[in-house]
Amino acid sequence: MSGAGPSTMFQYYIPQLQSCFNSPINQYWVNGKFKGILTEQQRIMIAKNLNPFNICPSSVTFWFPITKFVSLGVTVSSLQRIIITIRQQIEPHRTIFLSFRILQLKIPFPLTLLTMFSSLGLWVNGAVNKLLENATTQLLNEQEERLNYLEEKIQSLFPDIAPEPFTLPPAPDVQEQEKVWETLNPFNLSPSMTLNFPIYKTHTSLNLSFMDLQRIAISNRQFLEPQDIIYTLIRFIELRTPFPLTILALFLSLGLFINGSINEFEQGTRNGIMNEVKRIFREYRK
């Protein structure tokens, strides 16, 4: 047997292995062991697929406008990670965007929460201001229509009476004032908000964008390379929704994101504690 090769030695031990596995006790032990392993693997796979935290948004992004077609994105992807992104609008209809990830920070979660809620406060401030502006503009238009209707009614009742000419005092350049106000308006810095719902891992996601309290856009995000640095954003639906429905979608999405982030933080903390306990146990055994 000293000059026998590996294949000869394997053929020599085959009958002994068969005799061991032919034993009823060994067969019962092997079947029970492998069935337990397969059952555990199936349980882990099913639990991972049916995990309700899979429907939670993976990140929330606040887009701060820099110029007309360029925005700076602050992405909160977990309770300890913030990503800075530059977004370039490809065409003028606000449909296709190209984004570049330029910085990734790992910070304490109190600072992450401060960043997220500060950005959320700026978004709410800008959305409420836009809602009030729309309501004021609508009210002024309705008053102007009523005044025009009354003037036409008076003219129809008294056609012989010519209206007296009325001249307004010379007004300053309104367009110049509006241009200055638009430039210095602090609400121009208010961001828009996007929540990313993963479809296939982190490479493909469905984005829900809240531009204000009356408009919601749905878009598709696709990463162009495996490092998750460059991705495209294609907006294919834009909805004008009632105010209560926007609030409902907003708080539901944010609640799911915070819930998933807390679960991820708790799982990471638990795994860290278990790894530390295992390390201490191995050192103690040595």
GIUR-V35398 format. One line per field, one symbol per residue. psi: psi as a letter, one per 30 degrees, with the letter a starting at -180 (. if undefined). Layout:
psi: ???
This chain:
psi: fegkleeeeeeefeeeeeeeffkeeeeeeeeeeeeeeeeeeeeeeeeeegkffffkkflkkkjkkeaegklkkjkjfafgkkkkkkkkkelfgheklkkkkfkkkjlkfeeeeeeefeeeeeeeeeeeeeeeeeeeeeeeeeeeeeeeeeeeeeeeeiffjkkkkkkllklljeeeeeeeeeegjffffkllkkkjjkejbgeklkkjkjeaggkkkklkkkkflffheklljjkfkkkjlleeeeeeeeeeeeeeeeeeeeeeeeeeeeeeeeeeeeeeeeeee.
